[in-house]
Amino acid sequence: MATRVADNTDESRFEIFDGGELAGFVEYHRFRDEIAFLHTEIDPRFGGRGLGGTLARSVFDEARKQELKVLPFCPFIRGWLGKHPEFTDLVPKAQHARFGL
């Protein structure tokens, strides 16, 4: 089944769909040129399929595309970022210590 990620701006979250079903989301707060990722959830029915990682990569790709600075408050997003240092440049250098980068 097809997986897709969409930005639901009305809910301030990126959502991942698997075969048309909502499988999870990342809540965010956007202010000026920053986006703070606050909370991530994957429905347990979709667990173990790598959808959290797909969602994380998508939100970082979108932040890069929109030239946004990322504040990874969400522990899942922060943990994913630790395994994918190619996205660390999106976090302002002054914030690296705050997020353990």
N, C-alpha and C positions, 0 to 999 in steps of 0.2 A: 504494500500500500504506500501511497505517496505521503511524504512528510513535508510540511511547509511551516514557516515561521512568519507571523504577521505582527505588525505594530498596532495594537489596539489603543490609540491615543485617548479615547474616551475613558478607558480604565487605567491609563498610564502603565501599561504592561505589554511586553512582547509575549505572544502566545505561540505555542507549538501545537500543530495538529497532525494527527496520524490517521490517515484514511478518512478525513473529515471530522474526526472526534478531537475535542480539546484534550490534549494529553498533559499540558503543563504551561507554566508561565514564569516570567521574571518581572516583578514589579519594579518600577523606576520613578524617580523624580527628576525632572529636567528643569534646569535654570540656566539661562543664557547659553554659554558654550560648554556646560557641564551636564553629565548625566550620572546620577547616583543609582546604582543597582542595589535594591533594598532587600528583596526576598525572592527566593526561587522555590517552586513546587512542581513536582512531577507526580501525577496521579499514580498510586501504587499499581493500578492495572497495567501501566505502561513501563513499570520499573525494569531495570536490567537490560534495556535495549539501546542504551547510549543516547537517549533523547535529551537528557540534561546537558551532555557535552555538545550535542548538535545545537541546542538552544543557546548555550554560552558562546560558542563560536559565532553564531549568527548575530548576537547582540554586540559583540566586540567588532565584528566586520561592519555592522551598521554604524557604530560609534566612529570608527575610522573613516567610513564613507562620508559621514556628516561633519567630520573634523571636531568631534566632541571630546572633552577630557572626561575620563572615567573615574568615578569614586566607587570602588567595590566594597560596599558595606556588607553585602550578603556573603555569609561564610562559604556557600557553595561556589559562587562566582569568584571569590577571592582564592579559594582552593584550586579551581580550574585555572585561574590566571597563573598561579604558582607553577603549574605543570606546562604552561604555554607562554614562556617568557617573551615570545615574539610580539605579544600585545602589551607588555609592561610599559612601553613608551606612551601609551594612552593615559596612564595615570601620571598626574603632575609630579615631577621629581620631588617637590616639597612635601608631597603626601606619601612617598614610598615607605618611610619608617612607620607611619601611622597604620599602614596596611600590611606591614611585614614583608615588603618587597626589597 
